Amino acid sequence: MDNYGIEVFSGELSVINSSFTGTTQSALFSNIYQKDLQEVNGAFIAVYGDSKLEITDTQFARGRSTNGGCIALFGSIDTTI
């Protein structure tokens, strides 16, 4: 598993007044298209297990991954966006 942003394992994450932007020239996109990576979970945020995620006043643009696009959630995630 690879991730190029924030990873949370059974914890809490609050993202407030933020901006996440990918570009088509990034290594993330190149690797996905060339299939050099086995798996990319969430271009910007991946949350696992028994966790809490709160996102407020935040923008995501051009995030791509093999699982989840901009945000990937795996498990019992209490999510507020």
Buried (B, 14 or more C-beta within 10 A) or exposed (E): BBBBBBBBEEEEBEBEEEEBEBEEEBEBBEBBEEEEBEEBBBBBBBBBEEBBBBBEEBEBEBBBBBBBBBBBBBEEBEEEE
